[in-house]
Amino acid sequence: MKDGFVQEGTKGALLPDELEEINRYSVRKLAEDEVYTFSLTLCDNEIDRDFERFSVEALEKLCRLFVGKTGIFDHSFKGSDQTARIYRCEVVRDPGKKTAAGEDYVCLKAKAYMPRTEKNADLIKEIEAGIKKEISISCAVEEAICSVCGVNVKKVRCAHKKGKRYGGKVCHVVLNSPTDAYEWSFVAVPAQPRAGVVKAFNIDKERGEARVNEVLKTLKMAGEEVTLSGHQAEEILKYLERLEMEAEAGRAYIEGLKKEVVRLAGIVWPKLSHSAVVSLAEKMDIEELRAFKAAFEAAQDEVMPPMPQLAKAAAAKEAGENKQFKI
């Protein structure tokens, strides 16, 4: 049972395909003004208050398992407490942030919806006011691995105690191989104190490349015939267009490096033919071009040492004033 926080709710316009995803779970098609959506951080790979954490692989599997799961209160498992449902999930990585275990921080984010009704009006206000914020998830895992000895403590008990230090590192349990996701709940005290309110999370923007990678992975594993949805095809096209723009910028940068290397070579290697330098530059990769450019710039300073702009003027003035004394 792991915890996280719900985003401060905002009404906002839905993205084009969001209403379609929401309507997969409704009996009749809902209009945009009938639903309220908000974003959640479900769980992450940080060590929590119970000295447990999810593996990145577990988060990736939970990402699939939690789509469609219901939101309730305090894990009550009562149908009357059902209040919202998840319609999107995404694993989000933050390479610049490290966990207590030394890993790149990774979290599972989601988007949920609820109907805009008189019954839910107060709950929506509480979400927007930041009162209903913390959430906890309920799931099942096959493995609970001791961080010290690697034993699956669900099957074999080891001598290590969670929270105690061994070799300078805190003993904790790594939750892995999830088999099911049951529900997520609004709670008062979550187990993960480092999780925070997500105020500006746009799952569609951050998940774009990851979703394309999922489609590409599917294509690699598929047989000769593959069927893509219109949305999948659109995402791939946008991804390819962005890659083409980045590739064009990269090509322009490399061409500029080649020209600079050829120019500098003409200064420091004046006897070497221009065509030979051009041919050599064409065969270099980007790191080689950078290395040659740096070396040529250093050599250029020796061949043509930099001179202050006023030095020439001072020398010319002195030559003009004293030329009558020179024979």
N, C-alpha and C positions, 0 to 999 in steps of 0.2 A: 504494500500500500504506500504510494508515493504522492508527493504534493507539489503544488505550484501556485501560480497566481493568475487571475483573470484580468484581461485588459480593461481599462476604463472604457465603458461602452460609448459608442458614438453612433448616431443614426447613419449618416453618410450614404452615398449612392453605392449600390452593389456593382461589382465588376460584371461584365457581360455574361460570363458563364456561371456566376455564383447562384443566381436564382434557379438555374437549371439543376444544379447540384442539390440545392435545398429541396426542390420539388421531387427528387428521387424518393424522399421519405414521406412526403405528404400524400394524402388520399386524393385530394384535388389540387390543381395548380394554384399556388399562392401568388399574389401580386406583391411587388416590392414593398408597397406601403403597409403590407400585412405582417411583415417579419422584422424582427430586431436582431441584428448580428453583433457579435463581439469576439475578441481574440483572447486566447489563453496560452499560457506556458504550462504544459501538463507536467513535465518532469525533465530532469537533466542527468548528466553524468557526474555531478558533484557529490561528495560525501555528505550525507544529511545528518540530522540529529540522532537517527537510529544507527549511525555508522554503517550505512548501506548506500550503494550507488548503482545506477544502471550502466551497463556497458554500452558502447556506441552501437554495437550490433543489436542489442536489445531495443534501443531507441528506434532503430531503423525498422525493426519488426513491429514494434508498438505503433509506429506511424501508420501502418496498414490496418492493424487490429482496432485502433480507436475510431476510425472513420465510421460514422453512423451510431456511435455509442451515446447513451442518454446521460444527461446531467441531473443529479438529485441533490438532496441535502443530507449531510452527516452520514453517508453510506447507509441510509435507512432501508433501501431495497423495497420501498413501498411505491406502488404505481401512482398513488396520489401525490407523491413528492417529485415526480418527473416534471422538469421545468424547461429543459433545453436539449438540443442534440448537436453533436459535432458533424459537420459536413466536409471539412477539409483538415488535413494534417500535413506537417512538414518538419523534417529534421533540419535544424539551423545550426551552422558551425560558426564559431568565433575563434579563429586561429590566434588572434592577439591576446586572448584571455586563457589563463591556465587554471586547472582545478587543483585542489589540494593533493590529488594523486599525481599531478604533473602532466595531465593530458590536456589537449586543446578542449576548451569548453564547448559542449554540444548540448542542445536542448530540443525538446519536442514541443512544437507550437501547433495550435489548432484554431479553427474558427467554428463557432457554434451559433445556432439560431434559436429563437423562440417566437411564438406568435404574439403580435401586439394585441393584447386583450385587457379588459378591465382588471382581471385577476392578476395579470403580470405587470400592470402599470407600476405598482410600488416596488417590485423587484427590479425593474428596469431603472427606476430612479435610484435605488440603492447601488446598483452596478455603476451607474454614471457618477454617483457621489463617492465611489470608492469604498463603500461600506461592505458590500458583498464583493470580496476580492480574492481571498485565499481559496485555493481548491486542492483536493486530494484525489488521487486516482486509485482504482482497485483493479488488480490484474493477477495472473498466475504465471509463475516462471518454473522451469525445470531445474535450473541451476542457481545455487547461491554459493559462490566461490570465495573461500577465505583468501584475502589478499596476501597473507604471509606464506601459507603452505600450498595453496592451490587446490585444496580439497573441497569437494562439493558437500557442504555441511547439511544439505537436505537429505543426503544419504549416509554420510559418515561424519561423526562428531570429531572435531579436532581439539587440541589443547589451547588454542589461541582465543583470546577474549576481545570482542569488539570494543574499540575505544582505547585499548591499551597499546603502548608503543613497543615495537620490536625493531631493533636496529635503527632507531630514530624515526620510524614510520608508523603512522597510526594504523592499527589493524581494523579492517572493515570488510564487509561482504559485498562482492560484485554480483549483482542480479543479472542473469543471462538466460537466453533461450525462452522468451515468453511464449506461452501457449494460448493465452486468452486475455482479453481486456473486458472487464465487466461494466464499469461505469466510472464517472467522475463526479465529485461532490463539492458543494460549497461547504467549507468548514471554518471554524474559528481559529484554530492553531495548526498550521501546516508543519510537516516534518522538515521541509527544505527552507531554512531561513534565508538563504542567499537568492532565492527566486524573487523577482520583482514585478511590479506592475508594468505591463507592456502598453505604452501610450501611443505608439506610432507604428505598430507592426502592420505591414502590408504583405500578407502571405503570398499574394500572386507575384509581386516583384521579386521577393527573396527566393521563391521556390522555382522560378523560371528555368534556370540552368539545371537544377536538380531534376526537374520533371523531364526536361529534354534528355538528360543522361539516362533516366529510367526508360524512356522510349527507345533510345539508341541501344540500351542493353537488351531490350525486348527484341529489337530488330536483329541483333547479333545471334540471339538464341533461337530465333524463329526459323522456319523452313523457307521454301522458295516463295510462298505466297504470304503476304502480310497485309492486314487491313488496319488502317489508321482512322481515328475519328477526325472530324473536321477541326476540332480544337487542337488535337495532337499535331496535325499537319501544320496548322497556323503557328503553333509554338516552335516547331522545327524550322519553319521558314524565317520567323523573326530571329531565332538563334543564329541561323546561317547568315542572315543579313548583317547582324552585329559582328559575327566573326569576319565577314568580308570587309567591313569597315575597319576593324582592328588590323586585319592583314594588310590592307592598303596603307594604313598609317605605318605599319612595320616595314613594308617594302620601301616607302619613301624615306624612312629613317636610315635603312641599310644603304640605299642609293646615295644618300648624303654622306654617309661614312666612307663609302668607296671613293667618291669624288674628293673628299678631304684627304684621304690616304694618298691618292694619286698626286694631288697638289703638293702635299708636304714632301713626297718622295722626289718630286722635281727639284725641290730646294736642297734636300740633304744628299740626294743621289743624282746630281745633274747629268752624269755621264751614262746613266742607265736609260735605255730607250723608253719612251712614253708608252708604246704598245705593250712592252714587257710588263710594266707596272700595272697597266690596266688589266692585262690577262691574269696577273698574280692576284689582284684585288677581287676579281670575279670569282676566284676559287676559294676565297676566305669565307669563314662563317663569321657571325656577328662578334663573337669574343675575340677572334683573331684580328678583325678589323679594328676593334677598340684597342687591342694591345699594340698594333702597329701604329695607330694614330698617336697614342701616348708616347711611344718611343720616338717617333718622328718629331713630335712637338718638343721633346727634350733635346733632340739633336739639333733642331732648328735654332734653339736658344744659344747653342754653342757656335753654330755657323753665323747666325745673325743675332748677336746679343741684343736684348731690348735696350733702348736708349730713351731717356726722358725727352719729351717733346721740346723742351726749352734748350736742350743741349746743342742741337744743330743751330738754332738761332744765335746762341751765345758764341759758338765757334765761328759762325759767319760774320758776326759783328767784330770779333777779335781780328779775323783775317782782313776785314775791310779797313779797320783802324790802323793796322800795322803793315799793310802791303808795301808801303813806300820804303820800309826798312829791309825788305826781303830781296835778295839777289839770286 
